[in-house]
Amino acid sequence: MTEAVLDFKPANLPDNIQIPFLSSSEGIGQVNIREKTSSFIIEDCLYGNENQWKRRLRFEASPNLIQSEIDLTPNDRELNLTEKKKIRTIVVCLVKPNYSLLENDYHGVIVTCLKSYFNSNSKRYFSR
């Protein structure tokens, strides 16, 4: 990847210059597409050598931009006999999203704003 980036450097830069670039996809191993529509893709990706799985949301209109990402953890629930016969179901059941960890700092701000909004409008949303 670095050599590909260097192909676009200005001609007057020295050959040994190091150009920093951002790539969140570097180190991705296996990618399993969970769902694909005409507008978005949900995929599970194996990151780096750490065996860390993440679920990502990407939009077809901007395929190189990761819209959202969440860590995946092992799913501890037991599989019944019908699930053991279906290989795809077993793969799906092995991991689940880890909702206890916010992937990005700005997610905390979003959650706080939503909580404030719902608290101030609790009668509207929670009384029936």
N, C-alpha and C positions, 0 to 999 in steps of 0.2 A: 504494500500500500504506500509506503513512504516514497518509493521510486516513482509511482504514478503521480503523486503530488508534486514531486520535483520536476516532472515534465512541464508543469505549468508555471514555473518560476520565471521571473524576468531574466532576460539574457545577460544583463550586466551583473547579476549576483554570482559570487564564487561557487565553484562546483562542490566544495565541501561544506556548504552552509546547511544547517539543520532548520527545517521549517516546521514549527508546531502546528498541529491540526487536531480537531476534535472529531472523534469517532466513537460513538457509544456501542457500535456493533463489532468493534474489534474484539476478538477472542470468543466470538460466538461459535459454538459447535453445532449441535443438532438443533433443528427447528421443526416443530410439529404444528401444522396449521390446524387450529381447533374449529374455526368457522371463517368462511369467506363469503362476502356478499358483493354486490356491485359497488358498494361504497366503503366497506371497511374489511379489515383482516384482524382476527384474534389468533395469536400464536403463542406457543410455549417454546422458550429458547433456553438452551444450556449455555451458561456463561463460563468462559475460562476453564482453568484446571481445578476449580473449587467445587465442581459438581453442583453449582447453584442454578436452579431453574427459576425463570421469571415468565410471567404472562404479560404480553404486550398487545396494545391496541394501535393499529396503524390505519390511516385512511388511504383509499386508492388514489385520491387526488394528490396526496403528498406521501408517496410510498417510502421515502427515505427519512421521514419524520416520525418519531415514536411519540404518539399522543399521550399514552398512559402506560404505566408499568407497575407490576406488583410481584413481590417474592412469592414463590410457591414452596409449601412445606409438605412433608409426607402426610398422607391421609391415613389415620389409624383405624378407621372403621373396618369391620370384617366384611368380606365378600361372601355372598351366598352362592349356592351351586349354579344357578342360572348365570350369574355374572362370571363365574370361572370358565364357562363355556365360550363366552364372547371375549375374544382377545382385546378388541377395541375398548370394551367396557372396563377391563382390568387396567389398561393404561390410563384411562380417564380417571379412575378411582384412586390411583396411586399418589396423586398430589392434589392439594387444595390451596386456595389463596390465603396468605398470611395477613389478616386484617389488623393485627396488633402493631404493625410497623408501617409508618408513612414513608413512602419511597422518596419524596421530595419535600423540602422545607415549606414550600408554598401550599402544600396540601393541608398543613396545620392551620394556616390562615383561612382556607376555604371551609374547613370543618368548624372552626371557631365562629365564622360568620353565619354559617348555616344553623349552628346551635343557638346563637343569639337570636336569629330570626325566628326559629321555631319556638324558643322560650317566650319571646314577646308576643307570639301569636298562638300560644298553646291552646286557648279555648277554641280557636277557629279550626285547628287541626286535630285536636285530641279529645274533644268532648262530643259525645254522641248520645 
